[in-house]
Amino acid sequence: MGGRDKQDLILRLMIASLLLSGHSVAAAVDASMVGAVGALLKLIGTPLKVTAFVECWNAGEKLMFARIGLSGGRHLMQFVEPRRASLDARTDVKDMDNYRNATLDEDAESHQTLVVVDVSCNGSERLLAEAGQRLYLNYRWLLMDSSDSGVPLGIEHYLAVLQDLPALVSSEIFVMLEEDGQSIRFMQAYLGAEVNYTRVTTWGYYNTTTGMWDGMIGELVHNTADLGASPLFFTTDRIAVIEYLAMTSETRSKFIFRSPKLSYTENVFVLPFDDKVWICVIAVIIVSSVLLLVTLWAEWRIASGDLEMPPTPPDSSTMVASLRDTLLMMYGASCQQGSAVLPRSCSARTITMLTFTVLMFLYASYSANIVALLQSPSTKIQTLEDLLASRLKFGVHDTVFNRHYFTHATEPTRRALYEQKIRRPYGPDAFIALEQGIDRIRHGLYAFHVEQGVGYKVISETYQEDEKCGLQEIQYLQVIDPYYAIQKNSSYKEMVKIGLFRLNEHGIQYRENDKLYTKKPTCSGGGGKFVPVSLVDVEPAVWIILWGSGLASGFFLTERLYFRFLRRKI
């Protein structure tokens, strides 16, 4: 056994000295030895079953030892008896090994069994040699020596027994030592190990060309390293070659972007009123136009005295009974525009005045809402599909795992996002440096995929308070939080796992993560900066002007052609 294997001997737990006052310690099994074992079981607490391989003990000694369970009422005692001998000695040895191992394997999953072995009994060394991984997984072991040698046995005696056995870091092996004739000590020591760090460039990915793993996983697979110092993501191919122990880092990579203005995702000119209000506005315009038309028609007929002839206005400033004129006047009133013609009668003017008043209040409400909406951020981008359909530009923090996951994406939306937004047919792809991506987020209309902790750290240090408002995030990677990993079937597994769980239970893990990873900055200056109106904000109005100009030009050409046709005909 090499130097490192010797360091891996007899590890973990505590040193417990049990002083037995008034008892002299004899070499054979006696009440003091039994009492010491009972005190040990009470101290460690967990084992509910004691399996004893003590073939050389007589019935009286076994009965005395069984009192541990009978008196405490908490432990189940099992003595493994030797099998009957046959004519073939080789068959006896093999059958006995299989029988012992099968007995142990009955409790392999419970992790609540203490295996007691008397090394002075025949077959004990072979039992330990055949135990294999049972020495460091799922069992606690107690080694004792009941031989009457007359000389107290030291730790060296048991080290000689264990020197060629896989007693590793995760082993829980107790040995019974006699001290000063008045006490029995159980010397299970904790290994003080040194840590040697090696740095690699990646977490570890499978190379299909070489058929080997690189990075940190390659170090674990090739037995170069025992523990992986950096947590990493779950993947199906990694599960086969490493073991994940516990989640240690609450961090994720997401697309971070400033919420675009509402006008980038919505037509703000129709948002001030809901559908019912718009219907009511249109109804007011139509009803007012019809009422005004009826009133004008009646007043001109009464004034002229001829109910069959169409009325003739006295001058151009007087409104005639025409549906086109009344609709145009009411539409102008809704836009707070005046009219070149006015009705004559009191009833018609009352209708006009009431309509202008109602539409004035609607116009005031509309204008106030428009100003607020032009300054409001959009909340429409909530999913990866919304992000793909948006007009934002994209970038990705240039890291190994980002390149791996983006280029190997198979889900349709994620693949389309990479092909349409990240991958560029000409020039380099949109994988850029951290500072460059964060600066582009500041200017808006840019989504940058980055680890939240490092991304928000740079944002907190470089952004103004008002620039920290409106930050949104959408997750791209379909992975859970990273886990701590070690070698497959490592002897350090239980030890490291328990240590990580204790860090979590005591709050140390949360404290360290809180110090290491920067949280999303809070918005403390949301109304401190005015956002100027851009061409995108008035895009619907520009389209109305363009469509209106096109329609007016079309009507003008149609009328010209029509009148030219009439002229030729006449």
Buried (B, 14 or more C-beta within 10 A) or exposed (E): BEEEBEBBBBBBBEEBEBEBEEBEBBBEBBEBBBBBBBBBBEEBEEBBBBBBBBBBBEEEBBEBBBBBBEEEEEBEBBBBEBEEEEEEEEEBEEBBBEBBBEBBEEBEEEBBBBBBBBBBBEBBBEBBEBBEBBBBBBBBBBBBBBBEEEEEBEEEBBBEBBEEBBBBBBBBBBBBBBBEEBBBBBBBEEEEEEEEEEEBEBBBBBEEEEEEBBBBBBBBBEEEBBBBBBBBBBBEEBEEBBBBBBBBBBBBBBBBBBBBBBBBBBEBBEBBBEEEEEEEBEEBBEEBBBBBBBBBBBBBBEEEEEEEEEBEBEEEEBBBBBEEBBBBBBEBBBEBEEBEBEBBBEBBBEBBEEBBEBBEEBBEEBEEBBEEBBBBBBEBBEEBBEBBEBEBEBBBBBBBBBBBBBEEBEEEBBBBBBEEBBEEEEEEBBBBEBEEBBBBBBEBBBBBBBBBBBBBBBBBEEBEBBBBBBBBBBBBBEBEEBBBBBBEEBBBBBBBBBEBEEBBEEEEBEEEBEEEBBEBBEBEEEEEEEEEEEEBBBBBEEEEEEEEEEEEEEEEEEEEEEEEEEEEEE
